[in-house]
Every structure is written in structure tokens, then in C-alpha cells.
Amino acid sequence: MPSASTLTERLRRLAPEAMAFGIIGAGNTLLYMAITYVLLDIGAVKASVIGTVVTTTLAYLANRYWTYRNHTRTALRREYTLFFGFNLIGMLIQSGAIAIGKYGFGLTEEHDELLFMTATVIGIGIATVFRFWAYRTFVFLKPPVDGHEAAITELDATAGLAELSAVDEPGSVARLDLQAELDAR
């Protein structure tokens, strides 16, 4: 079990990152609501999609260049794809909390507005913790420690998946891994 001083030190180092993350999240939530409201004339779903794409892109840029500015930079496509994917999972968590309230507990929009808002706040809280963890674990890699992390910074998620699936290609990582496995037998 970590000592109190170790835990205190970890929290002290994490606090500025968490505060920047929270400020960006709050600003993007307000911007999302404004975009959705302004674009309601084109339809609620279209307005919501446009608001999500715009604010996710802005949140990515703000987190990349402010919250996680000291972390290792990897391929833009890799980072943005993961960032957007984790945002979609966060959106499912938020929507899931509302769905549990509506379908699991039988809440209705006409009679249970306060309970729906409570479910929404709980969903946002859980999704925020998930996003914070996912971004710092998978999207924005920690700064290099021993120099071996540089190999990861050149990876592109799409190219990496293509490379791993290229078992039939001579010289591919997948082919070399397969050959090493066969040699070990």
C-alpha cells in the first residue's frame, strides 16, 4: 500500500492536469449546448452531431496542447482516432445512465425531470472519470523515460493494424512474429 506522502505527491502532480481537463470539458459542454441550440432549425440530431464533432475536435486540440503538452506526441491520426473513440464511449456511458433511469426505473420525461437531471449528472460524472483515465492511459502517452518510447511515437493506428494483419507480407511485423513463434517450437 502506498504511503500517504507518495499518494499526496501523486495527487499534487495530477491536480494541474485534472484542472485543465475540467476547464476544457466545462467550456466544451457550454459550446456544445450553444451550437446545438443555434442549429436546432436543421434538426436536433444533425445539430447534436455537428456540435459533437466540433467540440470533440476542439477538446482534442486543447487537451493535446495544454493538458497533455508534456506528454509524448504520437501520430495525429492515432491520437485523434482514439480520442474520438473514447468520447463516443463516454457518450454511451452518459446516454446509458439516462436509459437506465427511463427503462430500468420507469422514469418519464413529464413527471421525473429532476430525477432525469440527476441521472444525467451521474452519467456525466462517470463518463468524465472514464475519459480522463482513457486519455492519459491510451491517447496522450506519458513522457519518455528510457528512450524506448520513441518507437511508439511513429505509429499510426491504421498503419499499425495493417502491419499486424499482414501475415503474408515478407518482412512485416506479423510475419516476423509468426516466424519467431514457429522457430520457438
PyMOL commands that set and color helices and strands:
alter all, ss='L'
color gray80, all
select helices_A, chain A and resi 4-38+40-42+44-67+76-104+113-139+150-153+157-165+173-184
alter helices_A, ss='H'
color red, helices_A
deselect
rebuild
show_as cartoon
